[in-house]
Amino acid sequence: MLLMILLVSIYTPKSYANTNLTFVDVANHRAQAEISYLVTRGFVHGVTATTFVPNRQVTRGEAAAMLGRALGLSGVKRNTKFSDVRVGNFASGYVDELVRKGIISGYPDGSFQPYKVLSRGEMALLINRSFNLGGISISTSVDNLMRKGIAQGFPDGSFRTDETIIRADFAIFLARSLNENFRVKPEGVSFSKTMYVNTGADALNMRSGPSTSDKVISSLKHGTTVNVASSKNGWSHVQVNGVIGYVSTNYLVALKPTVPAPVSTSLGTSDLKVIIDPGHGGTDPGSVANGFQEKMITLNVGKHMKNYFDQTPIATTMTRSTDVFIELSDRAKAAAKNDGDVFVSIHTNKFNGEVNGQETFYYAKTTATNPNVQESRALSIYLQARMQEAWKLTNRQVKVGNLAVLRENTVPASLTEIGFIDNSKDLQFIKSELERQRMGKALFLGTLDYFYHYEKRTDVLPYYKKAGASLSKKLH
């Protein structure tokens, strides 16, 4: 235990070690920094207003609440399928959410046993499942935590998986899972992957931790080279000119972006405008699987699509350019509000892990709001063809869909499902920054194909060269 205390004191981030807490039993404690980090974010609470009780054992219900808060899950109390976790239980909402995500489970008799104490081995398994570290058993989970510097063994070389976990150690392991700056053996972190900041005219904040509540330690310009150690939950652990911190993964790209500049006058001007709609956002993550969230994937692809249009005179408007929640009705109104000509909504799919492929939807009934049935169908055909060209996945075809963002729109509108986030084959494309950039290019080209072939806009022909591409065949 002395070895653990010494290592924690050596590698504890000073900004959190110096944070004042009202807990009288945490001052100068070996886990002070980690507890402070979690408490200031609302992930863990004290036992009383003045005590944290760091040596108290952690129950299954307490573990569910702490993990649920850290993962941003809904803690609204509710009845669960367990006979001993009803609406009055403090952790009922988190238990229900974690069970649905396959992170925690109950017992064969239908109980959850929320007041049963948690072992160190069970803790390791829950941490692995919560943060997608790959462990599928207690032994492999312990190995993962040890290898990643999240956990340590005892001086005798054991991990003591059967011993109960105390609040101080649970806080240490949880903080290290969320923020790599807390991890031991930092020399094992390799910032070996090169990526670039892609923000256009704006700067990207580099923070001390993976949260917008963490302190901004640097401001990175568009095109800045960053060295990445790892990326998860929408944040990347990076090093820039010797400074280590975290940035939003959504603003990093694999290929160095061009410096924003006025559109070349040789391309002339255009009266066209494209509305780009990255699906979901904010409190609505969309499909979640394999450590990825639909809302972040669609925003990333949407920005790539916009970047291609930015090299042409065609204007674009995004329904969201950050991780915020937008009502479906407001998305559908975006085209009319911004004088758009077409509307392209970007999504990922999810089913049972076995289904894969791409599909595109349009609304097929003429309504007072959106009478553009044939136009929407043609737009969908060209988008689907370009998606298939970019990623060699199963062709699930162009389909009719009674979806609000299509039905309530006022312009030709399509909703693309670029792949299944829970399918291993599709995920190889979805998780790749280079492939997401290729998908953004595909949606750009599909929109140009529609303008040229259906709307007879021959003025868009020179824009294909900006993407190193050529005109498609007529398909509608």
Buried (B, 14 or more C-beta within 10 A) or exposed (E): EEEBEEBBEEBBBEBBBEBEBEBEBBEEBBBBBBBBBBBBBEBBBBEEEEBBBBEBBBBBBBBBBBBBBBBEBEBEBBEBEBEBBEEEBBBBBBBBBBBEBEBBEBEEEEEBBBEBBBBBBBBBBBBBBBBEBEBEEBBBBBBBBBEBBBBBBEEEEEBBBEBBBBBBBBBBBBBBBBBBBBBBEBEEBEBEBEBBBBBBEEBBBBBBBBBEEBEEBBEBEBBBEBBBBBBBBBBBBBBBEEEBBBBBBBBBBBEBBEEBEEBEEEBEEBEBBBBBBBBBBEEBBBBBBEBBBBBBBBBBBBBBBBBBBBBBBBBBBBBBBEBEEBEBEEBBBBBBEBEBBBBBBBBBBBEEBEBBBBBBBBBBEEEEBBEBBBBBBBBBBBBBBBBBBBBEBBEBEBBBBEBBBBBBBBBBBBBBBBBBBBBEBBBEBBBBBEBBBBBBBBBBBBBBBBBBBBBEBEBBEBBBEBBEBEEBEEBB
